């Protein structure tokens, strides 16, 4: 007859058979078996086995790990009217030059300092961004650090208290994906708050994105985990609770009056990291030019590219260098790397790197970006002068015998898009874009010319490819 553990005091020659299903130990006395008393006491103290909750599986554990990082995003904003004819019509009628909108989406914190990821289309045109955690904790305002509309990825920062830390999701390794593995989609579907759906990874990214082209379905992860409106920007995670993608969109069809279950798509973490490198380039820190990039998601950080004529290039940094310290501290993320550079912009910045097996100390002196990237650079590369306006960039001067002059560009033409994207907000960013062009790589300008005939205003549009010098 088994003796309940709470009433049994072990003797020097007792041994035990643990009965975990009943929460006690069967204790027996055997004259032929001698067991150390210390071992017996340890067994008795730990024998009160706790009943395992069969509901707490890998899915539940992953959700509990990830949910504190998931946020709901609500935005308000105004979309400017870009059509020149509509702009003129509204101006004549005294109407507002924008359309108002309200939208909702999701996001996920990936850096404890309050940086979060979402889709670019979730925050496009937003003037106000309110962020609330899916766990029901505080609501924060957020600002856009940068966005990449080709990749549909945006980087936001929460306006938290000084020194406030947030629960950050772990990033999966690039392409660490198992076809058919269980995946979880978290977010804010239909504005209902923190929500979870489960499915499998139906297909990996099938086709590598073409350079300069927007991502599309063949570049995405595919899952049968339900993704609904409002899930956009939320995390797609594996059972380790690691971020493998950002929920992007769903395809639904209706056939003969019957609704067909949708197919969900997410941007793979590899492409998210590539987009972050473009969105948050460490080549530029605040208003200063550094000239080198680090690998997003890696630790220790590694240099992935160096602009030869930049301060980083002149200091001796090379692709493949491993960053050990910046300004005396170890940067754990690409964001910390940028912040450390920004902490000492007016002086020489000490950077310790490891190249192969050799550790070296370098000194970098950054320069104000507007002293290099300005209207003069644009004029030298394309042969035209531009000014920013509400319509876009207006060409004010064209030099003959240059790329712009040979192409027939004229003053008063409006640049409405550069490389099929809305033009940057200032001349400095246009110059940066031209600087990044490889030798012989053209830049495409979408142009508009307003033509007035009597009381009617027409628009003539065209595109021209110019090769920067």
Secondary structure, 3 states (H helix, E strand, C coil): CCCCHHHCCCCCCEEEEEECCCCEEEEEECCCCCCCHHHHHHHHHHCCCCCCCCCCCHHHHHHHHHHHHEEEEEEEEEEECCCHHHHHHHHHHCCCCEEEEEEEEEEEEEECCCEEEECHHHHCCEEEEEEEECCCCCEEEEEEEEEECCCCEEEEEECCCCCCCCCCCEECCCCCCCCCCEEEEEECHHHCCCEEEEEEEEECCCCCCCCCCCCCHHHCEEECCCCCCCCCCCEEECCCCEEEEEEEEEEEEEECCEEEEEEEEEEEHHHHHHHHHHHCCCCEECCEECCEEECCCCCCCEEEEECCCCHHHHHCCCCCCEEEEECCECCCCHHHHHHHHHCCCCCCEEEEEEECCEEEEEEECCEEHHHCCCHHHHHHHHCEEEEEECCEEEEEEECCCCHHHHCCCCCCCEEEEECCEECCCCHHHHHHHHHHCCCCCEEEEEEEEEEEECCEEEEEEEEEEEECC
